[in-house]
C-alpha cells in the first residue's frame, strides 16, 4: 500500500476537528416555505407513494431540526401539520 493510501485512514495528527454540516437557516426557511406553498396550492396531496411519505414524515422534521429557534420550528410545524390535515381530509 502506498503512503498516500495509508494516510487516508490515518488519524488526524494536526488536531483539526472534522467538518460538520450546518444548514443555512434562510435556506431551511425557503425550503419550508416552498413546501407549504405547494401544499396550500393543492386540492389533494400533490405527491403519492414514497414521495408522499418522504414529504410527510421525513423532510419536515429534519428541516425543523435545522432551525436555530425552537419557537420558529414550532410555528412551521403547526402550519405544515394544518395543511397536512386538510389534505388528509380529502383522501
N, CA, C and O atoms as a DFTB+ gen file, in Angstrom:
364 C
 N C O
     1  1       0.862      -1.169       0.000
     2  2       0.000       0.000       0.000
     3  2       0.904       1.227       0.000
     4  3       1.906       1.277       0.714
     5  1       0.543       2.197      -0.796
     6  2       1.371       3.399      -0.870
     7  2       1.133       4.280       0.349
     8  3       0.152       4.099       1.071
     9  1       2.026       5.227       0.576
    10  2       1.910       6.147       1.711
    11  2       0.667       7.020       1.579
    12  3       0.055       7.388       2.581
    13  1       0.292       7.351       0.344
    14  2      -0.890       8.182       0.127
    15  2      -2.143       7.429       0.545
    16  3      -3.009       7.985       1.221
    17  1      -2.239       6.173       0.146
    18  2      -3.416       5.389       0.502
    19  2      -3.510       5.161       2.005
    20  3      -4.592       5.273       2.580
    21  1      -2.421       4.851       2.628
    22  2      -2.488       4.603       4.064
    23  2      -2.824       5.873       4.831
    24  3      -3.436       5.800       5.897
    25  1      -2.444       7.018       4.324
    26  2      -2.739       8.260       5.036
    27  2      -4.224       8.613       4.989
    28  3      -4.692       9.415       5.797
    29  1      -4.962       8.029       4.061
    30  2      -6.393       8.286       4.006
    31  2      -7.099       7.798       5.266
    32  3      -8.129       8.343       5.663
    33  1      -6.540       6.778       5.883
    34  2      -7.173       6.168       7.043
    35  2      -6.439       6.461       8.346
    36  3      -6.845       5.996       9.411
    37  1      -5.382       7.216       8.263
    38  2      -4.610       7.548       9.461
    39  2      -5.375       8.556      10.300
    40  3      -6.194       9.320       9.789
    41  1      -5.098       8.546      11.581
    42  2      -5.723       9.526      12.456
    43  2      -5.224      10.917      12.101
    44  3      -4.111      11.092      11.605
    45  1      -6.059      11.884      12.362
    46  2      -5.704      13.270      12.106
    47  2      -4.668      13.685      13.137
    48  3      -4.969      13.780      14.326
    49  1      -3.466      13.929      12.685
    50  2      -2.385      14.280      13.601
    51  2      -2.274      15.788      13.798
    52  3      -1.510      16.237      14.653
    53  1      -3.005      16.565      13.042
    54  2      -2.927      18.012      13.143
    55  2      -3.870      18.550      14.212
    56  3      -3.803      19.733      14.546
    57  1      -4.743      17.714      14.752
    58  2      -5.675      18.158      15.775
    59  2      -6.882      18.894      15.231
    60  3      -7.670      19.439      16.004
    61  1      -7.042      18.921      13.920
    62  2      -8.192      19.610      13.325
    63  2      -9.450      18.795      13.579
    64  3      -9.439      17.567      13.499
    65  1     -10.516      19.487      13.881
    66  2     -11.791      18.822      14.094
    67  2     -12.421      18.499      12.744
    68  3     -12.249      19.248      11.783
    69  1     -13.147      17.390      12.669
    70  2     -13.826      17.082      11.402
    71  2     -14.897      18.127      11.110
    72  3     -15.500      18.697      12.020
    73  1     -15.111      18.357       9.856
    74  2     -16.140      19.322       9.450
    75  2     -17.522      18.769       9.773
    76  3     -17.773      17.570       9.649
    77  1     -18.393      19.645      10.179
    78  2     -19.785      19.260      10.371
    79  2     -20.636      20.167       9.503
    80  3     -20.263      21.303       9.210
    81  1     -21.766      19.654       9.105
    82  2     -22.674      20.424       8.262
    83  2     -23.552      21.296       9.140
    84  3     -24.158      20.818      10.099
    85  1     -23.616      22.565       8.812
    86  2     -24.527      23.491       9.485
    87  2     -25.385      24.131       8.403
    88  3     -24.896      24.891       7.567
    89  1     -26.650      23.815       8.434
    90  2     -27.566      24.343       7.423
    91  2     -27.720      25.849       7.581
    92  3     -27.707      26.378       8.692
    93  1     -27.864      26.515       6.469
    94  2     -28.146      27.947       6.476
    95  2     -29.630      28.098       6.824
    96  3     -30.483      27.625       6.073
    97  1     -29.954      28.753       7.954
    98  2     -31.360      28.866       8.356
    99  2     -32.256      29.490       7.285
   100  3     -33.425      29.121       7.170
   101  1     -31.728      30.422       6.507
   102  2     -32.555      31.027       5.466
   103  2     -32.887      30.017       4.368
   104  3     -33.985      30.049       3.812
   105  1     -31.964      29.135       4.056
   106  2     -32.241      28.089       3.064
   107  2     -33.304      27.124       3.596
   108  3     -34.176      26.670       2.855
   109  1     -33.213      26.823       4.887
   110  2     -34.213      25.942       5.508
   111  2     -35.584      26.607       5.441
   112  3     -36.569      25.964       5.079
   113  1     -35.651      27.888       5.787
   114  2     -36.938      28.613       5.724
   115  2     -37.488      28.632       4.307
   116  3     -38.687      28.445       4.101
   117  1     -36.616      28.858       3.331
   118  2     -37.059      28.869       1.931
   119  2     -37.625      27.510       1.534
   120  3     -38.627      27.437       0.824
   121  1     -36.991      26.446       1.986
   122  2     -37.460      25.096       1.649
   123  2     -38.809      24.824       2.313
   124  3     -39.715      24.272       1.689
   125  1     -38.938      25.217       3.584
   126  2     -40.215      25.046       4.273
   127  2     -41.307      25.887       3.624
   128  3     -42.438      25.426       3.469
   129  1     -40.975      27.114       3.245
   130  2     -41.945      27.996       2.588
   131  2     -42.414      27.378       1.271
   132  3     -43.607      27.387       0.970
   133  1     -41.484      26.847       0.492
   134  2     -41.845      26.218      -0.776
   135  2     -42.725      24.999      -0.581
   136  3     -43.684      24.791      -1.325
   137  1     -42.403      24.201       0.412
   138  2     -43.203      23.016       0.716
   139  2     -44.614      23.427       1.128
   140  3     -45.595      22.850       0.659
   141  1     -44.711      24.412       1.996
   142  2     -46.014      24.882       2.473
   143  2     -46.829      25.495       1.330
   144  3     -48.030      25.245       1.229
   145  1     -46.198      26.283       0.479
   146  2     -46.906      26.879      -0.662
   147  2     -47.435      25.804      -1.599
   148  3     -48.555      25.906      -2.099
   149  1     -46.629      24.775      -1.837
   150  2     -47.075      23.693      -2.723
   151  2     -48.267      22.953      -2.107
   152  3     -49.200      22.574      -2.815
   153  1     -48.230      22.755      -0.810
   154  2     -49.341      22.084      -0.140
   155  2     -50.594      22.957      -0.174
   156  3     -51.688      22.458      -0.439
   157  1     -50.444      24.245       0.090
   158  2     -51.602      25.149       0.107
   159  2     -52.253      25.283      -1.267
   160  3     -53.465      25.469      -1.369
   161  1     -51.454      25.189      -2.313
   162  2     -51.976      25.337      -3.671
   163  2     -52.698      24.076      -4.163
   164  3     -53.427      24.115      -5.154
   165  1     -52.487      22.970      -3.466
   166  2     -53.039      21.692      -3.920
   167  2     -54.430      21.442      -3.342
   168  3     -54.722      21.800      -2.201
   169  1     -55.280      20.818      -4.158
   170  2     -56.602      20.405      -3.684
   171  2     -56.525      19.046      -2.997
   172  3     -57.345      18.732      -2.134
   173  1     -55.543      18.249      -3.379
   174  2     -55.263      16.963      -2.736
   175  2     -53.751      16.813      -2.705
   176  3     -53.031      17.596      -3.324
   177  1     -53.277      15.814      -1.989
   178  2     -51.820      15.654      -1.868
   179  2     -51.164      15.708      -3.246
   180  3     -51.563      14.976      -4.152
   181  1     -50.157      16.575      -3.407
   182  2     -49.503      16.700      -4.711
   183  2     -48.493      15.589      -4.999
   184  3     -47.867      15.592      -6.060
   185  1     -48.324      14.650      -4.087
   186  2     -47.382      13.545      -4.268
   187  2     -48.079      12.242      -3.924
   188  3     -49.101      12.250      -3.237
   189  1     -47.536      11.110      -4.395
   190  2     -48.057       9.812      -3.983
   191  2     -46.908       8.889      -3.613
   192  3     -45.737       9.174      -3.862
   193  1     -47.286       7.782      -3.014
   194  2     -46.332       6.724      -2.693
   195  2     -45.193       7.172      -1.798
   196  3     -45.388       7.861      -0.796
   197  1     -44.000       6.758      -2.191
   198  2     -42.808       7.028      -1.395
   199  2     -42.504       8.521      -1.304
   200  3     -41.981       8.986      -0.291
   201  1     -42.828       9.270      -2.352
   202  2     -42.581      10.721      -2.328
   203  2     -43.485      11.381      -1.291
   204  3     -43.054      12.277      -0.566
   205  1     -44.728      10.939      -1.225
   206  2     -45.641      11.457      -0.202
   207  2     -45.106      11.147       1.192
   208  3     -45.083      12.019       2.060
   209  1     -44.678       9.912       1.405
   210  2     -44.108       9.549       2.708
   211  2     -42.899      10.422       3.039
   212  3     -42.731      10.858       4.178
   213  1     -42.073      10.668       2.051
   214  2     -40.889      11.498       2.248
   215  2     -41.269      12.906       2.695
   216  3     -40.711      13.426       3.661
   217  1     -42.220      13.522       1.991
   218  2     -42.591      14.904       2.302
   219  2     -43.535      15.027       3.492
   220  3     -43.721      16.129       4.008
   221  1     -44.126      13.946       3.934
   222  2     -44.974      13.998       5.129
   223  2     -44.194      13.672       6.378
   224  3     -44.366      14.328       7.405
   225  1     -43.331      12.659       6.308
   226  2     -42.752      12.104       7.527
   227  2     -41.260      12.360       7.725
   228  3     -40.778      12.317       8.857
   229  1     -40.533      12.622       6.667
   230  2     -39.076      12.696       6.795
   231  2     -38.539      14.113       6.628
   232  3     -37.809      14.603       7.489
   233  1     -38.887      14.765       5.545
   234  2     -38.300      16.075       5.237
   235  2     -38.651      17.153       6.269
   236  3     -37.740      17.790       6.797
   237  1     -39.931      17.383       6.576
   238  2     -40.230      18.475       7.519
   239  2     -39.535      18.349       8.877
   240  3     -38.955      19.332       9.336
   241  1     -39.564      17.187       9.543
   242  2     -38.882      17.110      10.838
   243  2     -37.384      17.413      10.750
   244  3     -36.816      18.034      11.649
   245  1     -36.762      16.978       9.682
   246  2     -35.327      17.281       9.520
   247  2     -35.106      18.775       9.329
   248  3     -34.138      19.339       9.840
   249  1     -36.009      19.410       8.589
   250  2     -35.880      20.852       8.390
   251  2     -36.138      21.610       9.693
   252  3     -35.422      22.560      10.007
   253  1     -37.154      21.197      10.451
   254  2     -37.423      21.867      11.733
   255  2     -36.192      21.802      12.631
   256  3     -35.855      22.773      13.308
   257  1     -35.530      20.659      12.631
   258  2     -34.359      20.464      13.490
   259  2     -33.193      21.373      13.102
   260  3     -32.326      21.659      13.927
   261  1     -33.171      21.822      11.861
   262  2     -32.081      22.686      11.387
   263  2     -32.300      24.152      11.742
   264  3     -31.387      24.964      11.596
   265  1     -33.491      24.499      12.202
   266  2     -33.749      25.894      12.575
   267  2     -33.163      26.178      13.948
   268  3     -33.256      25.343      14.848
   269  1     -32.556      27.355      14.117
   270  2     -31.907      27.668      15.393
   271  2     -32.882      27.986      16.519
   272  3     -32.497      27.941      17.688
   273  1     -34.124      28.305      16.202
   274  2     -35.091      28.722      17.206
   275  2     -36.233      27.708      17.287
   276  3     -36.918      27.463      16.294
   277  1     -36.436      27.127      18.453
   278  2     -37.476      26.111      18.642
   279  2     -38.869      26.682      18.437
   280  3     -39.755      25.980      17.948
   281  1     -39.079      27.929      18.797
   282  2     -40.401      28.545      18.603
   283  2     -40.709      28.709      17.119
   284  3     -41.837      28.476      16.684
   285  1     -39.719      29.105      16.354
   286  2     -39.914      29.224      14.908
   287  2     -40.215      27.849      14.308
   288  3     -41.105      27.714      13.468
   289  1     -39.479      26.844      14.737
   290  2     -39.719      25.480      14.245
   291  2     -41.142      25.040      14.581
   292  3     -41.800      24.397      13.764
   293  1     -41.621      25.380      15.777
   294  2     -42.985      25.017      16.182
   295  2     -44.026      25.717      15.307
   296  3     -45.054      25.124      14.977
   297  1     -43.771      26.968      14.931
   298  2     -44.706      27.682      14.050
   299  2     -44.772      27.015      12.683
   300  3     -45.859      26.808      12.143
   301  1     -43.610      26.678      12.120
   302  2     -43.593      25.982      10.827
   303  2     -44.310      24.643      10.941
   304  3     -45.103      24.278      10.072
   305  1     -44.026      23.911      12.024
   306  2     -44.653      22.598      12.217
   307  2     -46.173      22.728      12.253
   308  3     -46.878      21.942      11.620
   309  1     -46.678      23.714      12.988
   310  2     -48.133      23.907      13.093
   311  2     -48.749      24.204      11.729
   312  3     -49.804      23.665      11.394
   313  1     -48.104      25.048      10.950
   314  2     -48.650      25.394       9.631
   315  2     -48.647      24.190       8.695
   316  3     -49.630      23.942       7.997
   317  1     -47.559      23.453       8.681
   318  2     -47.459      22.306       7.776
   319  2     -48.393      21.185       8.227
   320  3     -49.007      20.522       7.392
   321  1     -48.506      20.966       9.537
   322  2     -49.431      19.941      10.019
   323  2     -50.879      20.307       9.729
   324  3     -51.696      19.428       9.457
   325  1     -51.206      21.593       9.783
   326  2     -52.573      22.026       9.444
   327  2     -52.872      21.737       7.977
   328  3     -53.958      21.262       7.646
   329  1     -51.921      22.019       7.106
   330  2     -52.118      21.717       5.676
   331  2     -52.187      20.215       5.439
   332  3     -52.972      19.751       4.612
   333  1     -51.377      19.460       6.155
   334  2     -51.415      18.003       6.010
   335  2     -52.776      17.456       6.434
   336  3     -53.318      16.560       5.788
   337  1     -53.325      17.999       7.522
   338  2     -54.659      17.565       7.967
   339  2     -55.716      17.914       6.918
   340  3     -56.623      17.124       6.659
   341  1     -55.597      19.079       6.327
   342  2     -56.557      19.469       5.268
   343  2     -56.454      18.505       4.094
   344  3     -57.468      18.032       3.580
   345  1     -55.231      18.216       3.674
   346  2     -55.040      17.324       2.527
   347  2     -55.469      15.892       2.865
   348  3     -55.980      15.178       2.002
   349  1     -55.265      15.481       4.097
   350  2     -55.714      14.141       4.510
   351  2     -57.236      14.032       4.463
   352  3     -57.778      12.963       4.179
   353  1     -57.918      15.136       4.741
   354  2     -59.378      15.094       4.796
   355  2     -60.020      14.898       3.425
   356  3     -61.193      14.532       3.346
   357  1     -59.287      15.130       2.359
   358  2     -59.864      14.962       1.016
   359  2     -59.458      13.638       0.371
   360  3     -59.746      13.404      -0.803
   361  1     -58.804      12.790       1.122
   362  2     -58.399      11.487       0.564
   363  2     -59.596      10.635       0.261
   364  3     -59.448       9.509      -0.213
